[in-house]
Amino acid sequence: MERLRAADTLVLVHPVWNFGMPAILKGFFNRVLVPGVAFAMADGDRGRLTRVMKNIRKVAVVTT
């Protein structure tokens, strides 16, 4: 999480695995992009999400 907080660009390179993403990438999302790191849930705002990780300016995704 610290390395992601220090980055300004996120690049994901992965194969399409059975019409979806590989389990290791899903595990990454589940462990790293968690509430308080990537987003926050506002109380009393009907479940609205707000972005916390404002340092990421660019995202590139390459699938094979």
Backbone as numpy.savetxt, mean C-alpha at the origin, in Angstrom:
# Nx Ny Nz CAx CAy CAz Cx Cy Cz
8.20 -0.81 7.31 7.39 0.37 7.31 8.25 1.63 7.31
9.36 1.58 8.00 10.24 2.74 8.04 10.81 3.06 6.66
11.17 2.03 5.91 11.70 2.26 4.56 10.63 2.84 3.65
9.40 2.41 3.83 8.30 2.94 3.03 7.99 4.38 3.41
8.11 4.70 4.68 7.89 6.08 5.13 8.97 7.02 4.60
10.17 6.50 4.36 11.27 7.32 3.87 11.27 7.46 2.35
10.49 6.64 1.65 10.50 6.64 0.19 9.54 7.69 -0.37
9.82 8.12 -1.61 8.89 9.01 -2.30 8.26 8.33 -3.52
8.76 7.14 -3.86 8.23 6.37 -4.99 8.09 4.91 -4.58
7.01 4.28 -5.04 6.77 2.87 -4.79 6.68 2.16 -6.13
7.53 1.16 -6.33 7.54 0.37 -7.56 7.23 -1.07 -7.20
6.20 -1.64 -7.81 5.82 -3.03 -7.60 6.00 -3.78 -8.91
6.79 -4.83 -8.87 7.01 -5.69 -10.05 6.65 -7.10 -9.62
5.64 -7.66 -10.30 5.20 -9.00 -9.92 4.51 -9.68 -11.09
4.50 -11.00 -11.07 3.76 -11.73 -12.11 2.28 -11.80 -11.76
1.47 -12.01 -12.78 0.06 -12.28 -12.53 -0.03 -13.75 -12.14
-0.58 -14.01 -10.99 -0.57 -15.35 -10.42 -2.01 -15.81 -10.27
-2.45 -16.71 -11.13 -3.83 -17.20 -11.10 -4.83 -16.05 -11.13
-4.65 -15.16 -12.07 -5.53 -14.01 -12.30 -5.51 -13.01 -11.15
-4.47 -13.00 -10.35 -4.34 -12.06 -9.25 -2.90 -11.86 -8.89
-2.66 -11.31 -7.72 -1.30 -11.08 -7.27 -0.78 -12.29 -6.49
0.53 -12.47 -6.46 1.10 -13.57 -5.68 0.83 -13.40 -4.19
0.82 -14.50 -3.47 0.54 -14.47 -2.04 1.55 -13.63 -1.27
2.80 -13.61 -1.71 3.81 -12.83 -0.99 3.53 -11.34 -1.10
2.98 -10.89 -2.23 2.63 -9.48 -2.39 1.40 -9.14 -1.55
0.43 -10.04 -1.51 -0.74 -9.83 -0.66 -0.32 -9.78 0.81
0.62 -10.63 1.20 1.15 -10.60 2.56 1.84 -9.29 2.87
2.57 -8.75 1.90 3.21 -7.44 2.06 2.16 -6.37 2.33
1.11 -6.35 1.50 0.04 -5.37 1.69 -0.60 -5.52 3.07
-0.86 -6.75 3.49 -1.53 -7.00 4.76 -0.67 -6.62 5.96
0.65 -6.72 5.84 1.54 -6.44 6.96 2.04 -5.00 7.00
2.15 -4.36 5.84 2.77 -3.03 5.78 1.75 -1.92 5.60
0.79 -2.10 4.73 -0.18 -1.04 4.47 -1.36 -1.17 5.43
-1.10 -0.87 6.68 -2.07 -1.06 7.75 -2.60 0.30 8.23
-3.71 0.30 8.94 -4.22 1.56 9.49 -3.17 2.24 10.37
-3.06 3.53 10.21 -2.08 4.30 10.96 -0.79 4.50 10.19
-0.51 3.64 9.21 0.69 3.77 8.38 0.30 4.29 7.00
-0.62 3.63 6.34 -1.03 4.02 5.00 -2.29 4.87 4.99
-3.17 4.63 5.95 -4.44 5.36 6.01 -4.93 5.43 7.44
-5.90 6.30 7.67 -6.53 6.41 8.98 -8.03 6.43 8.77
-8.74 5.89 9.74 -10.19 5.90 9.69 -10.69 7.00 10.61
-11.43 7.95 10.04 -11.93 9.07 10.83 -13.14 8.63 11.64
-13.12 8.94 12.91 -14.27 8.63 13.78 -15.43 9.56 13.46
-16.61 9.01 13.40 -17.79 9.82 13.17 -17.95 10.33 11.75
-17.11 9.87 10.84 -17.19 10.34 9.45 -17.67 9.21 8.54
-18.50 8.33 9.06 -19.10 7.22 8.32 -18.07 6.33 7.64
-16.97 6.05 8.32 -15.97 5.13 7.79 -15.08 5.71 6.72
-15.02 7.01 6.61 -14.19 7.64 5.58 -12.71 7.43 5.90
-11.95 7.10 4.87 -10.51 6.89 5.02 -9.76 8.16 4.64
-8.71 8.46 5.37 -7.84 9.56 5.02 -6.43 9.03 4.82
-5.72 9.62 3.90 -4.37 9.18 3.56 -3.39 9.67 4.62
-2.56 8.77 5.10 -1.53 9.10 6.08 -0.16 9.15 5.41
0.08 8.23 4.49 1.38 8.10 3.83 1.48 9.10 2.67
1.67 10.36 3.01 1.68 11.43 2.01 3.03 11.59 1.33
4.02 10.85 1.77 5.35 10.95 1.17 5.44 10.26 -0.19
4.58 9.27 -0.46 4.61 8.56 -1.74 3.96 9.44 -2.80
4.77 9.88 -3.75 4.28 10.77 -4.81 4.04 10.03 -6.13
4.77 8.92 -6.33 4.65 8.18 -7.58 4.54 6.69 -7.28
3.72 6.00 -8.06 3.58 4.55 -7.94 3.67 3.98 -9.34
4.48 2.95 -9.50 4.59 2.25 -10.77 4.36 0.77 -10.51
3.54 0.14 -11.35 3.25 -1.28 -11.22 3.54 -1.95 -12.55
4.39 -2.97 -12.51 4.74 -3.74 -13.71 4.32 -5.18 -13.46
3.43 -5.69 -14.29 3.02 -7.09 -14.17 3.44 -7.85 -15.42
3.65 -9.13 -15.25 4.06 -9.95 -16.39 3.05 -11.05 -16.63
